[in-house]
């Protein structure tokens, strides 16, 4: 996972829960100083999972909910920090399709062996199916990022999630429906 995500997680914890909670979970997680991480460099994702687990113990919030809430926060930060990568979009669905194209290209460029695949299938202007396939478990982060995107565009969208498991690979189908 890239350093930018770790740094944003530390910022998220400090902003939402305070510097005391951040200090406490860092000590408990026994992770490296995330502030020294290079935004573009790859780091062991277990560091982030350790921080999430420690935040769960400190707050009582489920790990899944922490990751989804962080995903919403992360989306807002990605818009600010990586805006030049994205073309203007008029809706969350249009934006998600742009992200799909960019993410799949970037992932394959960084790691040609990656099993991560994002696929968006717009059914109409108010319905979309998103399939997330990976051997990693980032579905809660993906859901949080989608919710952050929807919130960014001021839309009302219902998200339904259906999980599928295959040998060594998991996939989740997100069905998105705009409410007018």
C-alpha positions, 0 to 999 in steps of 0.5 A: 500500500502506498505511503500516502494512504498511511499518512492520511490514516494518521491524519484521519485518526488525529482529526477524528479521535485526537492526538491522545488516541493516535499516540496510544494506537501507534504505541500499541501497534508498534509500527514505523513512523508513518510521517517518514513514509514517502507518498508514492512508495509501497509499504507493508499493508499490515502496518495499516491493519495493525493501526485499524485493529488498535483503533478498534480496541481504543474506540469500540468501533468495528474495524469494518466501520473504521475502514469505511469511514476512513475511505470517505475521508480518503476520497476527499483527500485524493480529490485535493491531492490528485485532481490533475489525474482526473477529468472533470465529471458531472456525477459520481457515476461518471467520476467512478468510471474515470477512477476505474480506468485510471486505477486499473492502469496504475495498478497494472503499471506498478504491479503487473501480477496484481489480481485487483480488478475494478469494473463498472457497468453503467446500466443507465444514468441512475443505475450502476454495477461495480465489481471489485475483484482481489485477493486482498480484502479492501472492500470496506475501503472501496465502499467508503471511497464510493460513499465519499465520491457520492457525498462529494457530488451531493447525490443520494445513492443506495449501495447494495453489496453482494460478496462472492468467494472463489478459491484464492480470490474474493469479489464483491458486486456493488449495485448503486442506484441513484435516488431522485 
